[in-house]
């Protein structure tokens, strides 16, 4: 029994040592242990983490960090000496607005063991947003003249005047369509041209009354990270007769309203004077009476009524012809006015060009006179210089010719 017990002692020692080793697995911590904040999308964000080996005697090897689609480490595998603290940076980036709630794992080894151990997790609780920017609009034409159902096009510019990309630009307007769909982006400092088509639909009722009016249509431009902005398109619908029945109803309503306001007028009183086709006829109203009519008399009244209806339609036709004549004259007047205005603008441009040409001529004359003055000054200075040189040369020659005589005189003296 004693021998057996002595043989068990080494085994027990190994087991005890292994248990102690397992109980003393070195660990590390990370600061911060999570990211909980709002970050702007479409921008890189550097986040700093500190990893510390909590064991004062053993090294930690192969610390491995998890990369994701939104977060990448500048080094995701490294070692930690005993009690060492190591700083590791992570880059956070997303293109879209989103919310992230995640936990990133880590693993490591240590000296004396080939096993992988789980390190502390890093929690990610981040909401992203777009940084604000600013947008303005400018249009190349926003005034139109169209009949109901007609269409015309123009162009406007969406300019990003801020420092961030304008995301998810949306276009909206009544009776207006665009050549591109909403949801596009405009980078900072750049612009996008959008063609739009405007058309006012014909009303189902009272179409004629809806003409000769100006309609305002607002184009709104909005997005994820800038204030909504807008501009107005103005559409003038000129007069047009769309419905004969409508014109007849309007004539009757006008007559009723006129007689309500002017009951003593000839057209509304008991006596009416009607002039038609060079015939003058006085019609007197008679009080109502109950009468009995034969079949022949009733037929005669119907024939008479139909005849009067034809006369009434003829009158309406002449009124419409007169209206068409008036509209033609009005359109002609507008056309003449437009031509005169264009002529005035052309003459103004011609006068401006003449003034510009005159100013150019004056400037050229001034420059020419200045150059001539400079030339005269140059030739005068050159003449003086030549004269001075001539005097100097002549004086030198005189000295040269008389030098010997002067020398002889000096010697004898």
C-alpha positions in Angstrom: 0.0 0.0 0.0 2.8 2.3 0.9 4.5 1.7 -2.6 1.3 2.4 -4.4 0.9 5.6 -2.6 4.4 6.7 -3.4 3.8 5.9 -7.1 0.7 8.1 -7.1 2.5 11.1 -5.8 4.1 12.3 -9.2 0.8 11.8 -10.9 -1.1 13.9 -8.3 1.6 16.5 -8.6 1.1 16.8 -12.4 -2.6 17.0 -12.0 -2.3 19.6 -9.3 0.1 21.7 -11.4 -2.1 21.5 -14.4 -5.1 22.6 -12.4 -3.2 25.6 -11.0 -2.1 26.5 -14.6 -5.6 26.3 -15.9 -6.8 28.5 -13.1 -4.2 31.1 -13.8 -4.8 31.7 -17.5 -3.6 35.2 -18.3 -6.2 37.7 -19.4 -6.3 41.1 -21.0 -8.8 43.9 -21.0 -9.8 46.6 -23.6 -10.6 50.3 -23.0 -13.1 51.4 -24.1 -15.0 48.1 -24.1 -17.6 49.4 -26.5 -18.6 52.3 -28.9 -21.9 54.0 -28.1 -22.4 57.2 -30.1 -23.8 58.8 -33.2 -21.5 59.0 -36.2 -21.8 60.7 -39.5 -22.2 58.4 -42.5 -20.0 58.7 -45.6 -17.1 59.8 -43.4 -14.2 57.9 -41.8 -14.0 57.9 -38.0 -10.9 56.8 -36.2 -11.6 55.1 -32.8 -8.7 54.3 -30.4 -8.6 51.2 -28.1 -6.1 50.2 -25.4 -5.4 46.5 -24.8 -3.6 45.6 -21.5 -2.1 42.3 -20.4 -3.3 41.8 -16.8 -0.7 39.2 -16.1 2.6 40.5 -14.8 4.7 37.4 -15.6 3.4 35.8 -18.8 3.1 36.9 -22.4 -0.1 36.8 -24.5 0.2 35.8 -28.1 -1.9 36.1 -31.3 -4.5 38.5 -30.0 -7.0 38.4 -32.9 -9.7 41.0 -33.5 -12.8 40.7 -35.7 -13.1 42.8 -38.8 -16.5 43.8 -40.1 -18.0 45.6 -43.1 -18.2 48.8 -41.1 -15.1 48.6 -38.8 -11.6 47.6 -39.7 -8.5 47.5 -37.4 -5.1 49.0 -38.4 -3.7 45.7 -36.9 -6.0 42.9 -36.0 -3.3 40.4 -34.8 -0.6 41.3 -32.2 1.2 40.2 -29.0 1.2 41.6 -25.5 4.2 41.3 -23.2 3.6 40.9 -19.5 1.7 44.0 -18.1 2.0 45.7 -21.5 -0.6 48.1 -22.8 -1.0 48.5 -26.6 -3.0 51.1 -28.5 -4.8 49.9 -31.6 -6.9 52.1 -33.9 -10.1 51.1 -35.7 -11.7 52.9 -38.7 -15.5 53.1 -38.7 -17.2 53.9 -42.1 -20.8 53.5 -43.5 -22.2 54.9 -46.7 -25.9 54.9 -45.6 -27.9 55.9 -42.6 -28.2 52.9 -40.4 -28.2 51.6 -36.8 -25.7 49.0 -35.7 -26.0 46.9 -32.5 -23.3 44.3 -32.5 -20.7 42.6 -30.4 -17.2 41.9 -31.8 -15.2 38.9 -30.5 -11.5 38.5 -29.8 -9.3 35.5 -29.1 -5.7 34.8 -28.0 -3.0 32.3 -26.9 -0.4 32.4 -24.1 3.0 30.9 -23.4 2.7 27.3 -22.2 -0.6 26.5 -24.0 -1.6 25.8 -27.6 -5.3 26.4 -26.9 -7.3 29.4 -28.1 -8.9 31.5 -25.4 -11.8 34.0 -25.8 -11.0 37.5 -25.0 -13.3 40.3 -24.0 -16.0 41.3 -26.5 -16.3 44.9 -27.8 -19.9 46.2 -28.1 -20.9 48.4 -31.0 -24.1 50.5 -30.6 -23.9 53.2 -33.3 -26.4 55.3 -35.2 -25.3 57.0 -38.3 -26.5 60.2 -39.9 -25.6 62.5 -42.8 -23.9 65.8 -42.1 -25.9 68.8 -43.2 -25.2 70.7 -46.4 -27.0 73.4 -48.4 -28.6 73.5 -51.9 -29.9 76.3 -54.1 -31.9 76.3 -57.3 -31.6 78.4 -60.5 -33.9 78.0 -63.5 -33.3 78.9 -67.2 -37.0 79.6 -67.8 -40.1 79.4 -65.7 -42.7 81.5 -67.6 -45.0 79.7 -70.1 -48.0 80.4 -72.3 -50.0 77.2 -73.0 -53.5 76.1 -73.9 -54.9 73.3 -71.7 -53.3 70.0 -72.6 -50.3 71.7 -74.3 -46.8 71.2 -72.9 -43.4 72.9 -72.8 -40.0 72.2 -71.3 -37.3 74.0 -69.5 -34.3 73.3 -67.3 -33.2 74.1 -63.7 -30.0 73.6 -61.9 -29.6 71.9 -58.4 -26.3 73.3 -57.0 -24.7 71.9 -53.8 -23.3 75.0 -52.0 -22.2 73.2 -48.9 -19.2 71.0 -47.9 -21.0 67.6 -47.7 -22.7 65.5 -50.4 -26.4 66.1 -50.8 -28.1 62.7 -50.4 -31.3 61.3 -51.9 -32.4 64.4 -53.7 -36.2 64.3 -54.4 -38.3 66.3 -56.9 -42.0 67.0 -56.6 -44.5 69.2 -58.4 -48.1 69.3 -59.6 -48.7 69.0 -63.4 -44.9 68.8 -63.9 -42.7 65.8 -64.8 -38.9 65.5 -64.7 -36.4 63.8 -67.0 -34.8 62.0 -64.1 -36.1 60.1 -61.1 -35.7 61.2 -57.4 -33.1 59.7 -55.2 -29.9 61.0 -56.8 -26.9 62.5 -55.0 -25.1 65.8 -55.6 -21.4 66.0 -54.4 -20.2 69.1 -52.5 -19.5 72.0 -54.8 -21.1 70.4 -57.9 -24.4 70.8 -59.6 -27.0 68.7 -61.6 -29.2 69.9 -64.5 -32.8 68.7 -64.5 -35.2 69.1 -67.4 -38.9 69.4 -66.6 -42.1 69.5 -68.6 -45.2 71.4 -67.6 -48.7 70.8 -68.9 -52.0 72.1 -67.4 -54.8 69.6 -67.9 -58.2 70.8 -69.2 -60.9 70.9 -66.5 -63.8 68.6 -67.0 -66.2 71.4 -66.3 -66.2 75.2 -67.0 -63.1 74.9 -69.2 -63.7 78.3 -70.9 -64.0 80.1 -67.6 -60.7 78.6 -66.5 -58.9 80.2 -69.5 -57.3 83.7 -69.5 -55.7 82.9 -66.2 -52.2 82.4 -64.8 -51.5 79.2 -62.9 -48.6 78.8 -60.5 -46.9 75.4 -60.1 -44.3 75.0 -57.4 -41.3 72.7 -57.9 -40.0 71.4 -54.5 -36.5 69.9 -54.0 -35.8 68.0 -50.8 -33.2 65.5 -49.5 -31.8 63.7 -46.5 -29.4 66.4 -45.2 -30.5 69.8 -46.5 -33.5 72.1 -46.1 -36.3 71.9 -48.7 -36.1 74.6 -51.4 -38.4 75.4 -54.2 -39.2 77.7 -57.2 -42.4 78.5 -59.1 -43.3 78.0 -62.7 -45.9 80.4 -64.1 -48.3 79.2 -66.8 -50.7 81.6 -68.6 -53.6 79.9 -70.3 -55.1 82.3 -73.0 -58.8 82.6 -73.6 -60.4 79.8 -75.6 -64.1 78.8 -76.2 -64.3 75.1 -75.4 -68.1 74.4 -75.1 -71.0 76.0 -77.0 -73.5 74.9 -74.3 -71.3 76.5 -71.8 -71.4 79.8 -73.7 -75.2 79.6 -73.9 -75.5 79.0 -70.2 -73.1 81.9 -69.6 -75.2 84.2 -71.8 -78.4 83.3 -70.0 -76.8 83.6 -66.5 -75.4 87.0 -67.6 -78.8 88.2 -68.8 -80.6 87.0 -65.6 -78.0 88.8 -63.4 -78.3 92.0 -65.6 -82.1 92.1 -65.3 -81.8 91.4 -61.6 -79.6 94.5 -61.2 -81.4 96.6 -63.9 -85.1 95.7 -63.9 -86.1 99.0 -65.7 -83.9 98.3 -68.7 -85.6 97.9 -72.1 -84.3 94.4 -72.4 -85.9 93.5 -69.1 -89.0 95.7 -69.0 -92.4 95.1 -70.5 -91.4 96.7 -73.8 -88.4 95.4 -75.9 -87.0 96.8 -79.1 -85.4 94.2 -81.2 -83.2 95.1 -84.2 -82.2 92.2 -86.4 -81.4 91.9 -90.1 -82.3 95.6 -90.7 -85.7 95.0 -89.2 -87.0 96.8 -86.1 -89.7 95.2 -84.1 -91.4 96.2 -80.8 -92.4 93.4 -78.6 -94.8 93.9 -75.7 -95.1 91.5 -72.8 -98.6 90.3 -72.1 -100.0 88.9 -68.8 -100.3 85.2 -68.5 -103.6 83.6 -69.6 -105.0 80.2 -69.6 -105.9 79.3 -73.2 -107.0 76.2 -75.0 -105.1 75.4 -78.3 -106.0 73.1 -81.1 -103.6 70.6 -82.5 -103.0 72.8 -85.5 -102.3 75.9 -83.3 -99.9 73.9 -81.1 -98.0 72.7 -84.2 -97.8 76.3 -85.4 -96.3 77.4 -82.1 -93.7 74.7 -82.2 -92.7 75.7 -85.7 -92.4 79.3 -84.5 -90.4 78.3 -81.5 -88.0 76.4 -83.7 -87.6 79.3 -86.0 -86.8 81.6 -83.1 -84.2 79.0 -81.9 -82.5 79.1 -85.3 -82.4 82.9 -85.0 -81.0 82.7 -81.5 -78.3 80.3 -82.7 -77.5 82.6 -85.5 -77.1 85.5 -83.0 -74.8 83.3 -80.9 -72.8 82.4 -83.9 -72.3 86.0 -84.8 -71.3 86.7 -81.2 -68.7 84.0 -81.3 -67.4 85.3 -84.6 -67.0 88.7 -83.0 -65.2 87.1 -80.0 -62.9 85.3 -82.4 -62.2 88.6 -84.3 -61.4 90.3 -80.9 -59.1 87.5 -79.9 -57.3 87.7 -83.3 -56.9 91.4 -82.9 -55.6 90.9 -79.4 -53.1 88.3 -80.5 -52.0 90.6 -83.3 -51.6 93.4 -80.8 -49.5 91.1 -78.5 -47.4 90.0 -81.5 -46.8 93.7 -82.6 -45.9 94.6 -79.0 -43.5 91.7 -78.8 -41.9 92.7 -82.1 -41.6 96.3 -81.0 -40.1 95.2 -77.7 -37.6 93.0 -79.6 -36.8 95.9 -81.9 -36.2 98.2 -78.8 -34.0 95.6 -77.3 -32.1 95.2 -80.6 -31.6 99.0 -80.8 -30.5 99.1 -77.2 -27.9 96.5 -77.9 -26.8 98.4 -81.0 -26.5 101.6 -79.0 -24.6 99.8 -76.3 -22.2 98.4 -79.0 -21.8 101.9 -80.5 -20.9 103.3 -77.1 -18.5 100.5 -76.5 -16.9 101.1 -79.9 -16.7 104.8 -79.2 -15.0 104.2 -75.9 -12.6 101.8 -77.6 -11.8 104.5 -80.2 -11.1 107.1 -77.5 -8.9 104.7 -75.6 -6.9 103.9 -78.8 -6.6 107.6 -79.7 -5.3 108.4 -76.1 -2.8 105.5 -76.4 -1.7 106.7 -79.8 -1.2 110.3 -78.6 0.7 109.0 -75.6 3.0 106.9 -77.8 3.6 109.9 -80.1 4.5 112.0 -77.1 6.9 109.4 -75.9 8.5 109.2 -79.4 9.0 112.9 -79.6 10.6 112.9 -76.2 12.9 110.1 -77.2 14.0 111.9 -80.4 14.6 115.1 -78.5 16.7 113.3 -76.0 18.6 111.5 -78.7 19.3 114.8 -80.6 20.6 116.4 -77.4 22.8 113.4 -76.8 24.2 113.5 -80.3 24.9 117.3 -80.0 26.7 116.7 -76.7 28.7 113.9 -78.2 29.6 116.1 -81.2 30.8 118.9 -78.9 32.9 116.4 -76.9 34.4 114.9 -80.1 35.2 118.4 -81.5 36.7 119.5 -78.2 38.8 116.3 -78.1 40.1 116.8 -81.6 41.0 120.4 -80.8 43.0 119.2 -77.8 44.7 116.6 -79.9 45.7 119.1 -82.6 47.1 121.6 -80.2 48.7 119.2 -77.7 52.1 119.3 -79.3 52.2 123.1 -79.4 51.1 123.3 -75.8 53.8 120.8 -74.8 56.5 122.8 -76.6 55.4 126.0 -75.0 55.5 124.4 -71.6 58.9 122.9 -72.1 60.5 126.2 -73.1 58.8 127.9 -70.4 
